[in-house]
Amino acid sequence: EIQEFLKREQNLSLLANATPKMPEPLNESLEAARSQQHEELQRRATQRRMNEQLDQLIDGIGGAGGNKDLGLLVLYGSDGGNGSGVAEKLAKKAEVSGCGEVRCMEANDFSVDNLGEEKHVILVLATAGQGEACANAKSFSETLLDYPNKLPGVKYAVFGLGDSHYWGEGSADSARYFCLNAREVDEKLHSLGAERIVPVGLGDDQDDDGYEGALGPWEEALWDTLDVKIKGGAIGGPPPIVDDDIKIKSNFLRGMIDEGLNDHTTGKLLPEDTKLTKFHGIYQQDLRSVREELDAKGLERAYSFMIRIGVPGGVATSEQYIAMDDLCTKYANGALKLTTRQAYQFHGVLKRNLKTTMKGINRAAMDTLAACGDVNRNIIANPHHRQSGVNKQVHELAVKLQAYLRPKTSAYAEIWLDKKPVAGSVDHEPIYGATYLPRKFKIAIAVPPLNDVDVFAHCLGFIAIQKNGKLLGFNITVGGGMGTTHGNKATYPRLSDVLGFCTLEQAVKVAESVVIVQRDNGDRDNRKHARLKYTVEDMGLDVFRSEVEKLCGFKLGKAHPFKFDTNADPYGWHQAPDGTWQYVLFVENGYIKDRADYKIKTALREIAEAHVGGEISLTATQNIIIGAITPERKPVIEELMRKYNIDNTRYSAMRLHSMACVALPTCALAMAESQTYLPSLIDKIEVLLDENGLRHDAITIRMTGCPNGCGRPTLAEIGFIGKAPGQYNMYLGAGFAGNRISKMYKEGVDEEEILAILGPMLQAYATTRQDGEHFGDFCVRTGIIEPTLQGRCFWSTGKENLLETPSGTTQIYW
């Protein structure tokens, strides 16, 4: 009778909580099918879990007996969520399996002085930096490693998470730092007389199954040694929530953002909502330089927000620049950041100022919608729209595409602009659907011979083909992308393939079709494999083209010959056919903030105020174009430039060809400094350039604080990607025109090593290069580095570097 009662109550609960299946019009969209599938899978998972837990309960009622009370404490250190996820699952398994009260918390929240009172302790410790503890376990680890008192009677087990190739496959540093914190804690507890339940487990990102490859056997041994019977259903909680769940349940990107903005008890938003705010162009961040101190004091982290304002094609007005300067001065940290995707960024905006700032952006006839998130982001294009009729058509296409591919949800206007929803209206995303795209999507439009947008680095590219000054149409490129993960050879940067040719009139349809193919075929289970570059690799270029052509309703033409000369900006003064002038101004790393010796922010503000009715536009290499200057106004602008010592000739050619992302201390993904460090590194490299007569020879150099590729470092002849504070992977051999990806030269170099490596190379380049040979080509020709023949071979050398890509192409041009 008890069994029947429990089963009946269980089924009634499921029925009450399930979404009723009501008759509805036939909906053939992918998103509707995915939504229905997810709901069914979730119901099935919940049903299975409840059945298993019910069986355990019935076993207990029938006198089968339970597990002993372990008095279990589970502590964890975790930055990215894997460590906390493992800890919480272990705690839940023990709890629902009848092991008594189970506590699970961040390691820093537990006092080492109380360890001696514990019976059983499990520690799950992820690795940060050079084998260090994660921030939420650092204080605990440091105290424990210096702890003098013995811990008899305490039984413990440690599981570590790390990457055995992080400092180079087979290198001494990798062996030293791999799961170092976990290994040190395990040894320390043993030395204090605590009893080791099982040997320390070491989860490795390099295993086929990642850290779970080691977790399974370690966990099985743990429960066996503790004589705990864990049943299959005892994993606790609902099935894991993935990004598509959040999108589906968000009501077209609303979530609980508005409610979170009105919660004045905290400076942050709900975790799920921080994923949704990206679609609105907003990232939640915290000041990492004070994170450890605040964590140790039990205080909330110093949360603030980054706001990104996209400028389609980069063209904007002086009045808009003035508005951006006002807003960043009043509500952000005072610095205006120009991105590598022709956007403005504010950093340090507090939650209470978000709405006011967003309304100010709107008043400037600008917005942040789709500047981030799993949608098409800001479309970048050659910004010199007054220099030719073709350039003007390219800019118009960028604006048209941006408008066409924008999300159609009214959530943006409702949340940030206080617009009231229209009664009876229902949001609908005709292109994206409720789940939007698997990952971000990027489009670039280039006008040869200038590749200032790095067109091959993007999901979709259009290369303008012209004849006698007339636009014939565009070569189409697909499958580019720069992001990778340190040590994970399944991830890699990739140049795009040339897919075919289309006319100007066909370009919007082609873009929509490529987006839909990615929407329907991109990987929604593994976000590290979800970008279009992997979809093209997995499908093959011919199959991908056929799917695009089906949706277009026409065949793509044969690609036309083209050639790029450079991916740098054309600095200095240029006159347009209409008689107006423009000045392309170098802005180091796109960082506009006054220094004692160079007041660029003040200068640009005065120039903008003197140039009302003109243009101040953005390039894709973080620079400014002061444009639409009439001949009458040109002397006024020149006088202001002299007043503030604005002169591109004051810089070395290398500095003029440099780029860096924001990185530490604000970016949540950064592992090292970038925009705050690259200028001083170039100072030291310039000494080597001067010694070898290379000060005016263009060499591209780029740096990022992590491998996500925002600054496109693997398209620089000299590239650096941060691994830890002061430590970078060094890359060489990229093409000067963005036409070849670099390859790693050495892992984990510091400044001293960088200068020691570059000194002899630059000397050899100065004395033995061929006429017109660029540094990246020199490195390849002389055998300093192998060329990366296509993205999949980014990690490979020798014969492995010659493998043909599954897409059937080689992403290396001329």
C-alpha positions in Angstrom: 0.0 0.0 0.0 2.8 2.4 0.8 4.5 1.6 -2.5 1.3 2.2 -4.5 0.7 5.5 -2.6 4.2 6.8 -3.3 4.0 5.9 -7.0 0.6 7.6 -7.3 1.8 10.8 -5.6 4.9 10.8 -7.8 2.9 10.6 -11.0 0.4 13.2 -9.8 3.3 15.6 -9.1 4.8 15.0 -12.5 1.5 15.7 -14.2 0.9 18.8 -12.2 4.3 20.2 -13.0 4.5 19.2 -16.6 3.6 21.7 -19.3 0.1 20.7 -20.7 0.3 19.6 -24.3 -2.4 21.8 -25.9 -3.4 21.8 -29.5 -1.5 24.5 -31.5 -0.8 25.4 -35.1 1.8 23.4 -36.9 5.2 25.0 -36.4 8.0 23.6 -38.5 10.7 25.9 -37.2 13.8 24.3 -35.8 13.5 26.2 -32.5 9.9 25.0 -31.9 11.1 21.4 -32.4 14.1 21.9 -30.2 12.0 23.5 -27.5 9.5 20.5 -27.5 12.4 18.1 -27.6 14.0 19.7 -24.6 10.8 19.7 -22.6 10.3 16.0 -23.4 13.9 15.1 -22.5 13.6 17.1 -19.3 10.4 15.4 -18.3 11.9 12.0 -19.1 15.1 12.8 -17.1 13.0 14.0 -14.2 10.8 10.9 -14.4 13.8 8.6 -14.5 15.4 10.3 -11.5 12.2 10.2 -9.5 11.7 6.5 -10.2 15.3 5.8 -9.1 14.9 7.8 -5.9 11.5 6.2 -5.3 13.1 2.8 -5.5 15.7 3.8 -2.9 12.9 5.1 -0.6 11.0 1.8 -1.0 14.1 -0.2 -0.4 14.6 1.8 2.9 10.9 1.2 3.9 11.4 -2.5 3.1 14.2 -2.8 5.6 17.1 -2.9 3.1 19.1 -0.6 5.3 20.9 2.7 4.5 24.5 4.1 4.5 26.3 5.2 7.6 26.4 8.9 8.7 29.7 10.2 7.4 29.4 13.7 8.8 30.7 14.7 5.3 32.2 18.1 4.5 32.9 18.9 0.8 35.1 21.9 0.1 35.9 23.3 -3.3 38.0 25.8 -5.2 36.7 26.7 -8.6 37.0 29.6 -11.1 35.1 28.3 -14.1 32.5 26.2 -12.5 33.8 22.7 -13.1 35.3 22.3 -9.6 32.1 23.5 -7.9 30.0 21.3 -10.1 32.0 18.2 -9.2 31.8 19.1 -5.5 28.1 19.7 -5.5 27.4 16.5 -7.3 29.4 14.5 -4.8 27.6 16.2 -1.9 24.2 15.5 -3.4 25.0 11.9 -4.1 26.0 11.4 -0.5 23.0 13.3 0.8 20.3 11.4 -1.1 22.0 8.1 -0.5 21.5 8.5 3.3 24.9 9.5 4.5 23.6 12.0 7.0 24.0 15.7 6.9 26.4 16.8 4.1 27.9 20.3 3.9 29.3 21.7 0.7 30.9 25.2 0.4 33.8 27.2 -1.0 37.0 26.3 0.7 37.6 29.9 1.9 34.3 29.8 3.8 35.7 27.1 6.1 38.2 27.7 8.9 41.3 25.5 8.8 41.3 25.6 12.6 38.0 23.6 12.6 39.4 20.8 10.4 40.3 18.7 13.4 36.6 18.4 14.4 35.6 16.8 11.0 35.1 13.1 10.3 35.3 13.0 6.5 36.5 15.8 4.2 36.4 15.8 0.4 38.3 18.6 -1.4 37.8 19.4 -5.1 40.4 21.9 -6.2 40.7 23.3 -9.7 44.0 24.9 -10.8 44.6 28.6 -11.5 47.8 30.3 -12.9 51.0 28.5 -12.1 49.4 25.7 -10.2 47.9 28.1 -7.8 44.6 27.7 -5.9 41.5 29.3 -7.3 40.5 32.6 -5.7 37.8 31.0 -3.5 40.2 28.4 -2.1 43.4 30.5 -2.0 43.1 31.7 1.6 42.2 28.2 2.8 45.1 26.6 1.0 47.7 29.1 2.1 46.5 28.7 5.7 46.5 24.9 5.5 50.0 24.7 3.9 51.4 26.6 6.9 49.2 24.8 9.5 51.2 23.3 12.3 48.7 21.2 14.3 48.1 17.5 13.7 44.8 16.3 12.4 44.4 12.7 13.8 41.1 11.1 13.2 40.3 13.1 10.1 39.8 11.1 6.9 40.1 13.0 3.6 40.2 12.7 -0.2 41.4 15.2 -2.8 40.4 15.6 -6.4 42.3 18.1 -8.6 41.3 19.6 -12.0 44.0 20.9 -14.4 45.6 20.7 -17.8 48.7 18.6 -18.2 49.6 20.5 -21.4 49.0 24.0 -20.2 52.7 24.9 -20.1 53.6 22.7 -23.1 53.1 19.0 -23.8 55.8 17.1 -21.9 57.5 20.2 -20.5 59.0 20.5 -17.1 56.7 23.3 -16.2 53.6 21.3 -17.1 54.8 18.5 -14.9 55.5 20.9 -12.0 52.3 22.9 -12.2 49.7 20.3 -13.2 47.1 20.2 -10.3 49.8 21.5 -8.1 47.5 22.9 -5.4 45.5 19.7 -5.2 48.8 17.7 -4.8 50.2 20.0 -2.2 47.0 20.0 -0.1 46.9 16.2 -0.3 50.5 15.9 0.9 50.0 18.4 3.6 47.0 16.7 5.1 48.8 13.4 5.0 51.8 15.0 6.8 49.5 16.3 9.5 48.4 12.8 10.3 45.0 12.8 8.5 44.1 9.5 6.9 44.0 9.4 3.1 40.8 7.7 2.0 42.0 7.2 -1.6 45.0 8.6 -3.5 44.7 12.1 -4.9 42.7 12.1 -8.2 44.0 14.3 -11.0 41.5 15.3 -13.7 43.1 16.3 -16.9 41.5 18.5 -19.6 43.7 16.6 -22.1 42.0 13.3 -21.6 39.4 12.3 -24.2 36.7 12.7 -21.6 38.4 15.7 -19.9 38.6 15.7 -16.1 35.7 13.2 -16.0 38.0 10.5 -17.3 39.8 10.5 -13.9 36.8 11.5 -11.9 34.9 8.3 -12.5 37.4 5.7 -11.2 38.4 8.0 -8.4 34.8 8.5 -7.2 34.1 4.8 -7.5 37.1 4.0 -5.3 36.0 6.7 -2.9 32.6 5.4 -2.3 33.8 1.8 -2.2 36.4 2.6 0.5 33.8 4.5 2.5 31.4 1.5 2.1 28.8 3.8 0.7 26.2 2.4 -1.8 25.4 5.1 -4.4 22.5 4.3 -6.7 22.3 5.6 -10.2 19.5 8.0 -9.5 21.2 9.6 -6.6 22.6 12.7 -8.3 20.2 15.2 -7.0 18.6 18.3 -8.6 17.1 18.7 -12.0 18.9 18.0 -15.2 21.7 20.6 -15.9 20.6 23.8 -17.5 22.4 24.7 -20.7 22.4 28.0 -22.6 19.6 27.0 -24.9 17.4 26.3 -21.8 18.1 29.9 -20.6 17.3 31.3 -24.0 14.0 29.4 -24.4 12.8 30.3 -20.9 13.9 33.9 -21.2 10.8 35.1 -23.1 12.9 36.4 -25.9 15.8 37.7 -23.9 13.9 39.2 -20.9 14.6 36.8 -18.2 14.6 38.6 -14.8 16.9 41.4 -15.9 14.4 44.1 -15.1 13.8 42.6 -11.6 17.5 42.3 -11.1 18.1 46.0 -12.0 15.6 47.0 -9.3 17.3 44.8 -6.6 19.4 47.4 -4.8 20.8 44.9 -2.2 23.5 43.7 -4.6 25.7 45.1 -7.3 25.3 42.0 -9.5 22.6 40.2 -11.6 21.5 36.6 -11.5 23.9 34.2 -13.2 21.3 33.2 -15.9 20.5 36.9 -16.6 24.2 37.7 -17.1 24.1 35.3 -20.1 21.0 37.2 -21.4 22.5 40.7 -20.9 25.2 39.8 -23.4 22.6 39.9 -26.1 21.8 43.4 -24.9 25.5 44.3 -25.2 26.3 44.2 -21.5 28.9 42.0 -19.6 29.0 41.7 -15.8 32.5 42.0 -14.6 34.3 42.6 -11.3 37.6 44.3 -10.4 39.9 41.3 -10.2 42.7 43.1 -8.5 40.6 43.4 -5.3 38.7 40.1 -5.7 40.9 38.1 -3.3 40.8 40.8 -0.6 37.0 41.1 -0.8 36.5 37.3 -0.8 38.8 37.0 2.3 36.7 39.6 4.1 33.4 37.9 3.1 32.4 41.0 1.2 30.6 41.1 -2.2 33.0 41.5 -5.1 33.4 44.9 -6.8 30.9 44.2 -9.6 30.5 46.6 -12.5 29.4 46.3 -16.1 31.0 46.7 -19.5 28.7 48.2 -22.2 29.5 47.7 -25.9 28.0 50.1 -28.5 28.2 48.7 -32.0 28.8 51.1 -34.9 27.9 49.2 -38.2 30.6 49.8 -40.7 32.4 52.0 -38.2 31.0 55.3 -39.5 29.7 57.7 -36.8 29.2 61.4 -36.2 31.1 64.0 -34.1 27.9 64.5 -32.1 27.8 60.7 -31.3 31.4 60.8 -30.2 30.6 63.7 -27.8 27.8 61.7 -26.4 30.0 58.7 -25.9 32.7 60.9 -24.2 30.1 62.4 -21.9 28.6 59.0 -20.8 31.9 57.3 -20.2 33.1 60.3 -18.2 30.0 60.5 -16.0 29.0 56.8 -15.6 32.0 54.6 -16.5 35.6 54.7 -15.4 36.4 57.7 -17.6 38.2 55.9 -20.3 36.7 55.3 -23.8 37.7 52.0 -25.4 37.6 51.4 -29.1 37.3 47.7 -30.0 38.6 45.6 -32.9 35.0 45.3 -34.2 34.3 49.0 -34.7 32.5 49.5 -31.4 32.8 51.7 -28.3 33.1 50.2 -24.9 32.4 51.6 -21.4 34.0 49.8 -18.4 33.1 50.2 -14.8 29.5 51.1 -15.1 27.7 50.3 -11.8 24.4 48.5 -11.9 22.5 51.5 -10.6 23.7 53.5 -13.6 23.0 51.0 -16.3 19.6 52.2 -17.3 20.6 55.9 -17.3 23.6 55.1 -19.5 21.6 53.0 -21.9 19.0 55.7 -22.3 21.9 58.2 -23.0 23.2 55.8 -25.7 19.7 55.7 -27.3 19.5 59.5 -27.3 22.6 59.5 -29.4 20.8 57.4 -32.0 23.0 54.4 -31.1 22.3 51.1 -29.3 23.9 48.0 -27.8 21.5 45.3 -29.0 23.4 42.3 -30.4 26.8 43.8 -29.7 27.4 40.5 -27.8 25.5 37.2 -27.5 24.6 34.2 -29.7 23.5 36.3 -32.7 25.1 38.2 -35.5 27.2 40.9 -33.8 28.3 44.3 -35.1 29.1 44.1 -38.8 32.5 45.6 -39.5 33.5 47.0 -42.9 35.9 49.3 -44.6 35.1 52.6 -43.0 36.4 55.0 -45.7 33.0 55.4 -47.3 33.8 58.8 -48.9 36.8 57.6 -50.7 35.0 55.9 -53.6 31.6 54.8 -54.9 32.4 51.2 -54.1 33.3 52.1 -50.5 30.0 53.9 -50.2 28.1 50.8 -51.4 30.0 48.6 -49.0 29.1 50.9 -46.0 25.4 50.9 -47.1 25.5 47.1 -47.3 27.0 46.9 -43.7 24.2 49.1 -42.4 21.5 47.1 -44.3 22.8 43.7 -43.1 23.0 44.9 -39.5 19.4 46.0 -39.5 18.2 42.8 -41.3 20.0 40.4 -38.9 19.2 42.3 -35.7 17.1 40.4 -33.1 13.5 41.5 -33.4 12.6 41.1 -29.7 11.0 44.1 -28.0 12.8 43.2 -24.7 15.6 45.7 -25.3 13.2 48.6 -25.6 11.1 47.4 -22.6 14.0 46.9 -20.2 16.3 49.7 -21.0 14.1 52.4 -22.5 10.9 51.7 -20.4 8.8 51.2 -23.5 5.5 49.5 -22.7 4.7 46.3 -24.6 1.9 46.6 -27.1 -1.2 44.8 -25.9 -1.8 41.5 -27.6 1.6 41.6 -29.4 3.8 38.5 -29.4 7.6 38.5 -29.9 8.9 36.5 -32.8 12.4 35.9 -34.2 11.9 35.0 -37.9 15.6 34.3 -38.5 16.9 33.1 -35.1 13.9 31.6 -33.3 13.7 31.2 -29.5 17.2 29.5 -29.2 19.0 32.1 -31.4 22.4 30.7 -32.7 24.7 28.1 -31.1 27.4 30.8 -30.6 28.3 34.3 -31.7 28.4 35.1 -35.4 30.6 37.7 -37.0 30.6 39.4 -40.4 33.2 41.5 -42.1 33.2 43.3 -45.5 36.6 44.2 -47.1 37.6 46.3 -50.1 40.9 45.0 -51.6 43.7 45.7 -51.5 43.0 46.8 -47.9 42.2 44.0 -45.5 41.7 46.3 -42.5 38.9 44.1 -41.2 40.8 40.8 -41.3 38.0 39.4 -43.4 39.3 35.8 -43.2 39.0 35.8 -39.4 35.2 35.9 -39.4 32.3 33.6 -39.8 31.1 35.3 -42.9 33.0 37.7 -45.1 32.3 39.7 -48.2 35.2 40.8 -50.4 34.3 43.6 -52.8 35.2 42.8 -56.4 35.3 45.9 -58.7 36.2 46.7 -62.2 37.0 50.1 -63.6 35.7 51.6 -60.3 32.4 49.8 -60.5 31.2 47.1 -58.0 30.6 43.8 -59.6 29.7 42.0 -56.4 31.4 40.1 -53.6 33.5 37.0 -53.1 31.9 35.2 -50.1 34.1 33.6 -47.4 32.8 31.3 -44.6 34.3 29.6 -41.6 36.8 31.9 -40.0 37.4 32.4 -36.3 40.2 33.2 -33.9 39.3 31.6 -30.6 41.0 28.6 -29.1 41.6 27.0 -25.7 45.1 26.6 -24.3 46.2 23.0 -24.7 43.0 21.8 -26.3 43.9 20.7 -29.8 40.2 20.2 -30.7 40.0 24.0 -30.7 42.0 26.2 -33.2 41.9 29.5 -35.0 40.9 29.2 -38.6 40.9 31.3 -41.8 37.7 31.2 -43.8 37.2 29.4 -47.1 36.1 31.2 -50.3 32.6 29.9 -50.9 31.8 31.6 -54.2 30.5 34.9 -55.6 27.3 36.9 -55.3 26.0 40.2 -56.6 25.2 43.2 -54.3 21.5 42.4 -54.7 22.1 38.8 -53.5 24.3 39.6 -50.5 21.5 39.9 -47.9 19.9 36.6 -49.0 23.3 34.9 -48.8 24.0 36.3 -45.3 20.6 35.1 -44.1 21.1 31.7 -45.6 24.5 31.2 -44.0 23.1 32.2 -40.7 20.3 29.7 -41.0 22.6 26.9 -42.0 24.6 27.6 -38.9 21.5 27.9 -36.8 20.3 24.5 -37.9 23.6 22.6 -38.0 25.9 24.3 -35.4 26.9 22.3 -32.4 24.5 23.2 -29.5 25.9 20.6 -27.1 29.6 21.8 -26.9 30.1 25.5 -27.0 33.8 25.1 -27.7 32.8 23.4 -31.0 29.8 25.6 -31.7 31.3 28.4 -34.0 30.7 28.3 -37.7 34.3 27.4 -38.4 33.7 24.0 -36.9 30.4 23.6 -38.8 32.2 24.2 -42.1 34.9 21.7 -41.1 32.3 19.1 -40.0 30.0 19.5 -43.1 32.7 20.1 -45.7 32.7 23.1 -47.9 30.8 21.5 -50.8 27.9 20.3 -48.6 27.8 23.7 -46.8 27.6 25.5 -50.2 24.8 23.3 -51.4 22.8 24.0 -48.2 23.3 27.7 -48.6 22.3 27.6 -52.3 19.1 25.6 -51.4 18.0 28.4 -49.0 19.1 31.2 -51.4 17.2 29.7 -54.4 20.1 30.4 -56.7 23.7 29.1 -57.4 26.7 31.0 -56.2 29.0 32.2 -58.9 32.7 31.4 -59.3 34.9 33.5 -57.1 36.9 36.3 -58.7 40.7 36.8 -58.3 41.6 39.2 -55.5 44.6 40.3 -53.5 45.2 42.1 -50.2 48.4 44.1 -49.4 48.0 44.9 -45.7 45.6 44.6 -42.8 46.7 47.9 -41.3 45.0 51.3 -41.5 46.1 53.9 -44.0 47.3 56.5 -41.5 47.3 60.3 -42.1 45.5 62.7 -44.4 43.5 61.6 -47.4 41.2 63.7 -49.6 38.0 62.2 -51.0 36.5 62.7 -54.5 33.9 65.1 -53.0 36.7 67.4 -51.8 36.4 66.6 -48.1 39.4 65.4 -46.0 39.9 62.7 -43.4 42.7 62.0 -41.0 43.3 58.4 -39.8 44.6 58.8 -36.2 46.5 56.1 -34.3 45.0 55.3 -30.9 47.2 52.9 -29.1 45.2 49.8 -28.3 42.0 51.8 -28.8 42.4 53.3 -25.3 41.3 56.9 -25.1 42.3 58.4 -21.7 44.5 61.4 -20.9 48.0 60.9 -19.7 50.3 63.6 -18.3 52.3 63.6 -21.5 49.5 63.0 -24.0 46.0 64.3 -23.5 44.3 62.4 -26.3 40.8 62.3 -24.7 40.8 66.1 -24.2 42.1 66.5 -27.7 39.5 64.4 -29.4 36.7 66.1 -27.4 37.9 69.5 -28.6 38.2 68.3 -32.1 34.7 66.8 -32.0 33.2 70.0 -30.7 35.0 72.0 -33.4 33.8 69.5 -36.0 30.0 69.3 -35.3 28.3 68.1 -38.5 31.4 66.0 -39.4 32.4 62.4 -38.7 34.4 60.6 -36.1 34.5 57.0 -37.2 36.1 53.8 -35.9 38.4 51.4 -37.7 38.6 47.6 -37.0 42.2 48.1 -35.8 41.1 50.3 -32.8 41.8 53.7 -34.5 39.9 56.9 -35.2 39.0 58.5 -38.5 38.3 62.3 -38.3 36.3 62.5 -41.5 34.1 64.7 -43.7 36.4 67.7 -43.0 35.7 70.5 -45.3 38.6 72.4 -46.8 37.6 75.4 -44.7 37.6 73.5 -41.5 40.8 71.5 -42.1 43.1 74.3 -40.7 41.1 74.4 -37.5 41.5 70.6 -37.1 45.2 70.8 -37.9 45.7 73.6 -35.3 44.1 71.4 -32.6 46.3 68.5 -33.6 49.4 70.6 -33.2 48.1 71.9 -29.9 47.9 68.4 -28.5 50.9 66.9 -30.4 48.7 64.5 -32.4 51.1 63.2 -35.0 51.3 59.6 -36.2 54.9 60.0 -37.3 56.0 60.1 -33.6 55.4 56.3 -33.5 57.5 53.4 -34.8 55.9 51.3 -37.6 55.6 48.4 -35.2 53.6 50.4 -32.7 51.4 51.6 -35.6 50.7 48.0 -36.4 50.0 46.9 -32.8 46.7 45.8 -31.2 45.7 44.6 -27.7 42.5 43.7 -25.9 41.4 45.0 -22.5 42.4 41.8 -20.5 43.3 42.2 -16.8 42.2 43.6 -14.4 38.6 43.8 -15.6 37.9 41.0 -18.2 36.6 37.9 -16.5 38.4 35.6 -19.0 41.8 37.2 -18.9 44.8 35.3 -17.6 47.3 38.1 -18.1 47.6 41.8 -19.0 47.4 43.0 -22.5 46.5 46.7 -23.3 48.2 47.8 -20.0 51.4 45.8 -20.9 52.0 45.8 -24.7 53.0 49.5 -24.9 55.9 49.0 -22.4 57.0 45.8 -24.2 57.1 47.6 -27.5 59.2 50.3 -25.8 61.8 47.7 -25.2 61.5 46.0 -28.6 61.9 49.4 -30.2 65.5 49.5 -28.8 66.1 46.3 -30.9 64.4 47.9 -33.9 66.6 51.0 -33.7 69.7 48.9 -33.4 68.9 47.1 -36.6 67.5 50.1 -38.6 64.0 48.7 -38.5 62.1 51.5 -36.8 60.1 52.4 -40.0 59.6 48.8 -41.2 56.1 47.6 -40.6 55.8 44.4 -38.4 52.4 43.5 -37.0 52.4 42.7 -33.3 49.3 41.9 -31.2 48.6 40.7 -27.7 45.6 39.3 -25.9 45.1 38.2 -22.2 43.4 34.9 -23.1 43.1 32.6 -26.2 39.6 33.8 -27.2 41.1 35.9 -29.9 39.4 39.4 -29.5 42.6 41.1 -30.7 43.2 38.5 -33.5 46.7 37.7 -32.2 47.2 34.7 -34.4 47.0 37.0 -37.5 49.9 39.0 -36.3 53.5 38.4 -37.5 54.4 38.5 -33.8 51.6 37.4 -31.5 51.3 36.9 -27.7 48.5 35.1 -25.9 48.4 35.3 -22.1 48.7 32.2 -19.9 49.3 33.7 -16.5 50.4 37.1 -15.2 53.6 38.0 -17.0 53.6 34.7 -19.0 52.6 34.4 -22.7 52.6 32.0 -25.5 54.5 33.4 -28.4 53.4 33.0 -32.1 55.3 33.7 -35.3 54.8 33.4 -39.0 51.4 35.1 -39.8 50.9 36.9 -43.1 51.2 40.6 -43.2 47.9 41.0 -45.0 45.9 38.7 -42.6 46.3 35.9 -45.1 48.0 33.2 -43.0 47.7 32.1 -39.4 50.7 32.0 -37.2 52.0 29.0 -35.2 53.2 28.8 -31.7 57.0 29.4 -31.4 57.3 29.0 -27.6 55.0 28.5 -24.6 55.1 30.5 -21.4 57.7 33.2 -22.2 58.3 36.2 -20.0 59.6 39.6 -21.0 63.3 38.6 -20.7 62.8 35.6 -22.9 60.8 37.6 -25.5 63.6 40.1 -25.9 66.2 37.4 -26.0 64.3 35.6 -28.8 63.5 38.7 -30.9 67.0 40.2 -30.8 68.7 37.7 -33.1 65.6 37.3 -35.2 65.3 41.0 -35.9 69.0 41.2 -36.7 68.8 38.4 -39.1 65.7 39.9 -40.7 67.4 43.3 -41.2 70.5 41.7 -42.8 69.2 38.7 -44.8 65.6 39.5 -45.9 64.6 39.6 -49.5 63.3 42.7 -51.2 59.9 43.6 -49.9 59.8 40.5 -47.6 57.7 40.9 -44.5 58.8 39.6 -41.2 56.2 36.8 -41.0 57.2 35.5 -44.5 60.8 35.8 -43.5 60.2 33.5 -40.4 58.6 30.9 -42.7 61.1 31.1 -45.5 64.1 30.7 -43.2 62.6 27.9 -41.2 62.2 29.7 -37.9 58.6 28.5 -37.9 56.4 26.3 -40.1 53.5 27.9 -41.9 50.0 26.9 -40.6 48.5 25.5 -43.8 45.0 25.4 -42.4 43.3 25.9 -39.0 43.2 22.2 -38.0 47.0 22.1 -38.3 47.5 25.1 -35.9 48.9 22.8 -33.2 50.8 20.5 -35.6 54.3 20.4 -37.1 56.1 18.2 -39.6 53.9 15.7 -41.5 50.9 16.4 -39.3 50.9 20.0 -40.6 50.3 18.7 -44.1 47.0 17.0 -43.4 44.1 18.1 -45.6 41.3 19.8 -43.8 37.9 18.0 -43.9 36.5 21.1 -45.7 38.7 20.1 -48.6 40.6 23.4 -48.7 43.7 25.1 -47.5 43.1 28.4 -45.6 46.3 30.1 -46.8 46.2 32.7 -49.5 48.9 33.6 -52.0 
